[in-house]
Amino acid sequence: MSLGDVAGMISAVAFVALVGFLALPLVKLGKVLDETRASVKELTDHTVPVLDETAAVVASTGSQLEKVDTVTTAAAQVSENVSALTSLFAATVGSPMIKVAAFSYGVRQALSGVTARGARRR
């Protein structure tokens, strides 16, 4: 065996030791990557139904908002109709009612003045 053979043998043993030394962290890294893959798969399996349910809720919310918009529009129309009816009532009946109320108030005041004077004279 020559000096070159011994050096080659030493370098081969050193290389095998280095590979053996680096193999353990690589195996552990492989296990970590396997666990990460399993966690991501589990997370995906649980997230997809939640996303589907959320999409259904959003779609349902959109249709409910359309119904609320319809109700709001109808309520605004009813409010406009009530306002118009109130204006019509005030224009047709309100003025005569105010005149009747003022007249009846005047008559009551006049009659109370007459009875009060008559009570004083006696």
C-alpha positions as CSV (number, residue, x, y, z in Angstrom):
1,M,0.0,0.0,0.0
2,S,1.4,3.3,-1.0
3,L,1.0,6.7,0.6
4,G,-1.5,7.7,-2.0
5,D,-3.6,4.6,-1.2
6,V,-3.6,5.4,2.5
7,A,-4.6,9.0,1.8
8,G,-7.4,7.8,-0.5
9,M,-8.6,5.4,2.1
10,I,-8.6,8.1,4.8
11,S,-10.5,10.5,2.5
12,A,-13.0,7.8,1.7
13,V,-13.6,7.0,5.4
14,A,-13.9,10.7,6.1
15,F,-16.3,11.1,3.3
16,V,-18.5,8.2,4.6
17,A,-18.4,9.7,8.1
18,L,-19.4,13.1,6.7
19,V,-22.3,11.5,4.8
20,G,-23.3,9.6,7.9
21,F,-23.1,12.8,9.9
22,L,-25.2,14.8,7.4
23,A,-27.7,11.9,6.9
24,L,-29.3,12.3,10.3
25,P,-30.3,16.0,9.9
26,L,-31.6,15.2,6.4
27,V,-33.8,12.3,7.7
28,K,-35.1,14.6,10.4
29,L,-35.8,17.4,7.8
30,G,-37.6,14.8,5.8
31,K,-39.8,13.9,8.8
32,V,-40.5,17.6,9.4
33,L,-41.5,18.0,5.7
34,D,-43.8,15.0,5.9
35,E,-45.5,16.4,9.0
36,T,-45.8,19.8,7.3
37,R,-47.4,18.1,4.3
38,A,-49.8,16.2,6.5
39,S,-50.7,19.4,8.4
40,V,-51.3,21.3,5.2
41,K,-53.5,18.5,3.9
42,E,-55.5,18.5,7.1
43,L,-55.9,22.2,7.0
44,T,-57.0,22.1,3.4
45,D,-59.5,19.4,4.2
46,H,-61.0,21.5,6.9
47,T,-60.8,24.8,5.1
48,V,-62.5,23.8,1.9
49,P,-65.9,23.0,3.5
50,V,-65.7,26.3,5.4
51,L,-65.1,28.2,2.3
52,D,-68.0,26.5,0.5
53,E,-70.3,27.3,3.4
54,T,-69.0,30.9,3.4
55,A,-69.8,31.2,-0.3
56,A,-73.3,29.9,0.3
57,V,-73.8,32.4,3.1
58,V,-72.6,35.2,0.9
59,A,-74.9,34.2,-1.9
60,S,-77.8,33.9,0.6
61,T,-77.0,37.3,2.0
62,G,-77.1,38.8,-1.5
63,S,-80.6,37.5,-2.1
64,Q,-81.7,38.7,1.4
65,L,-80.3,42.2,0.7
66,E,-82.3,42.2,-2.6
67,K,-85.5,41.4,-0.5
68,V,-84.6,44.1,2.0
69,D,-84.2,46.6,-0.9
70,T,-87.6,45.6,-2.2
71,V,-89.2,46.1,1.2
72,T,-87.4,49.4,1.6
73,T,-88.6,50.6,-1.8
74,A,-92.1,49.6,-1.0
75,A,-91.9,51.4,2.4
76,A,-90.7,54.5,0.7
77,Q,-93.6,54.4,-1.7
78,V,-96.1,53.9,1.2
79,S,-94.5,56.8,3.0
80,E,-94.9,59.0,-0.1
81,N,-98.5,57.9,-0.4
82,V,-99.2,58.6,3.2
83,S,-97.6,62.0,2.8
84,A,-99.7,62.8,-0.2
85,L,-102.9,61.6,1.6
86,T,-102.1,63.7,4.6
87,S,-101.5,66.8,2.4
88,L,-104.8,66.1,0.6
89,F,-106.7,65.7,3.9
90,A,-105.2,68.9,5.3
91,A,-106.1,70.8,2.2
92,T,-109.7,69.5,1.9
93,V,-110.8,69.0,5.5
94,G,-108.1,70.8,7.6
95,S,-109.0,74.4,6.8
96,P,-112.8,73.9,7.4
97,M,-112.1,72.0,10.6
98,I,-109.8,74.8,11.9
99,K,-112.6,77.3,11.1
100,V,-115.2,75.2,12.9
101,A,-112.9,74.8,15.9
102,A,-112.3,78.6,16.0
103,F,-116.0,79.3,15.7
104,S,-116.9,76.8,18.5
105,Y,-114.2,78.3,20.7
106,G,-115.6,81.8,20.1
107,V,-119.1,80.6,20.9
108,R,-117.9,79.0,24.1
109,Q,-116.1,82.1,25.1
110,A,-119.1,84.3,24.3
111,L,-121.5,82.0,26.3
112,S,-119.2,81.8,29.2
113,G,-119.0,85.6,29.3
114,V,-122.7,85.8,29.2
115,T,-123.3,83.3,32.0
116,A,-120.5,84.9,34.1
117,R,-122.2,88.3,33.7
118,G,-125.6,86.9,34.5
119,A,-124.2,85.2,37.6
120,R,-122.7,88.5,38.8
121,R,-125.9,90.5,38.5
122,R,-127.9,88.2,40.7
